[in-house]
């Protein structure tokens, strides 16, 4: 999974963890700053469904904006950077 929190946040004019915390509080949620910073600083290993709902409410987005399915690193072809873009051709690109 690709965690797109910073991209989604930037589209909502949220640039720092403290801004996201304010957006959450304005939406009626009060996570700790350390929780928000953990979401902000990298891909979380787990996120509770109620937390996803809270983030989406605060940023006015959908879950599929935050989480983007991608094959696991072990399933990617060598040299693939996993960047989002045009999908690979199912026949190997021919």
Secondary structure by P-SEA (a helix, b strand, c coil): cccaaaaaaaaaccccaaaaaaaaaaacccccaaaaaaaaacccccccaaaaaaaaaaacccccccbbbbcccccccccccccccccccccccc
